[in-house]
Amino acid sequence: MLSDTFRLINELVAAGVITQYARPAPEFAAAQRRSKELRRRQQTQLPFDEKIRLLLDLRRKLYPVLQQRRRLPPWERPW
């Protein structure tokens, strides 16, 4: 039964009725690109100390996630 579903989906994709991957609306994608560009511009203007603080903050937030996924070597365990 599941194979019938996959077969039907493949036929609909081949016929162009549906796309294989969902695509965001063009307006949403454009707004997201503008937002990312603005954030990048703002971050390039930050002083070096602030960039380091942000980097360490992100690393501190990511650390538990990485630790759950795999055993970290000593150089990846800063705290």
VOPAGU-2260 file (C-alpha; in pm, 1 decimal, decimal comma):
REM VOPAGU-2260
SITE   aa  ch    i         X         Y         Z
SITE  MET   A    0       0,0       0,0       0,0
SITE  LEU   A    1     281,0     238,4      86,2
SITE  SER   A    2     455,6     156,1    -241,5
SITE  ASP   A    3     134,8     252,2    -426,2
SITE  THR   A    4     143,5     590,5    -256,0
SITE  PHE   A    5     506,9     645,9    -354,8
SITE  ARG   A    6     432,3     535,9    -709,3
SITE  LEU   A    7     142,9     783,1    -731,6
SITE  ILE   A    8     358,3    1065,5    -592,4
SITE  ASN   A    9     636,8     985,9    -842,0
SITE  GLU   A   10     385,8     989,4   -1128,7
SITE  LEU   A   11     245,2    1325,7   -1016,7
SITE  VAL   A   12     597,1    1471,6    -988,3
SITE  ALA   A   13     690,3    1337,6   -1333,4
SITE  ALA   A   14     372,3    1487,9   -1480,8
SITE  GLY   A   15     453,9    1824,5   -1324,5
SITE  VAL   A   16     134,5    1828,4   -1120,6
SITE  ILE   A   17     325,6    1864,1    -795,6
SITE  THR   A   18     684,4    1956,4    -718,0
SITE  GLN   A   19     916,8    1723,2    -536,4
SITE  TYR   A   20    1010,7    1985,0    -276,1
SITE  ALA   A   21     800,5    2250,3    -112,3
SITE  ARG   A   22     904,7    2601,6    -210,0
SITE  PRO   A   23     833,3    2913,1      -5,4
SITE  ALA   A   24     636,3    3193,3    -161,7
SITE  PRO   A   25     861,4    3430,0    -361,1
SITE  GLU   A   26     763,3    3723,6    -137,0
SITE  PHE   A   27     863,7    3530,4     174,0
SITE  ALA   A   28    1196,7    3425,8      21,5
SITE  ALA   A   29    1271,7    3784,7     -82,4
SITE  ALA   A   30    1186,6    3918,2     264,0
SITE  GLN   A   31    1404,9    3651,7     422,9
SITE  ARG   A   32    1698,7    3742,3     196,8
SITE  ARG   A   33    1660,0    4113,2     281,2
SITE  SER   A   34    1647,2    4033,1     652,3
SITE  LYS   A   35    1960,8    3816,4     633,4
SITE  GLU   A   36    2144,6    4082,7     435,4
SITE  LEU   A   37    2052,9    4349,4     692,6
SITE  ARG   A   38    2167,1    4127,1     979,5
SITE  ARG   A   39    2498,7    4054,1     806,5
SITE  ARG   A   40    2558,4    4424,8     748,4
SITE  GLN   A   41    2485,5    4499,0    1113,1
SITE  GLN   A   42    2716,6    4222,2    1232,9
SITE  THR   A   43    3005,1    4342,2    1017,8
SITE  GLN   A   44    2985,4    4679,3    1196,0
SITE  LEU   A   45    3017,7    4524,7    1544,2
SITE  PRO   A   46    3342,9    4562,1    1735,0
SITE  PHE   A   47    3568,6    4257,5    1753,5
SITE  ASP   A   48    3495,7    4197,2    2123,9
SITE  GLU   A   49    3122,7    4182,4    2055,8
SITE  LYS   A   50    3173,9    3936,3    1767,9
SITE  ILE   A   51    3373,5    3709,1    1998,7
SITE  ARG   A   52    3103,3    3735,6    2267,1
SITE  LEU   A   53    2835,5    3634,3    2013,8
SITE  LEU   A   54    3049,2    3346,4    1888,2
SITE  LEU   A   55    3103,8    3211,5    2239,7
SITE  ASP   A   56    2735,8    3252,5    2322,9
SITE  LEU   A   57    2634,5    3050,3    2015,7
SITE  ARG   A   58    2897,0    2789,1    2096,4
SITE  ARG   A   59    2766,8    2762,2    2453,3
SITE  LYS   A   60    2413,4    2706,3    2320,5
SITE  LEU   A   61    2527,3    2450,4    2061,8
SITE  TYR   A   62    2749,2    2254,5    2301,0
SITE  PRO   A   63    2470,0    2045,7    2464,8
SITE  VAL   A   64    2330,3    1953,0    2123,4
SITE  LEU   A   65    2668,3    1837,3    1994,6
SITE  GLN   A   66    2735,6    1650,6    2317,3
SITE  GLN   A   67    2411,5    1452,9    2278,6
SITE  ARG   A   68    2493,4    1353,1    1920,0
SITE  ARG   A   69    2851,5    1233,9    1959,1
SITE  ARG   A   70    3144,7    1206,4    2194,6
SITE  LEU   A   71    3339,4    1530,7    2175,0
SITE  PRO   A   72    3718,1    1532,8    2156,5
SITE  PRO   A   73    3897,5    1734,0    2427,9
SITE  TRP   A   74    3951,7    2041,6    2208,7
SITE  GLU   A   75    3575,6    2069,5    2150,9
SITE  ARG   A   76    3501,5    2072,1    2526,3
SITE  PRO   A   77    3597,0    2427,0    2624,4
SITE  TRP   A   78    3391,7    2443,6    2945,8
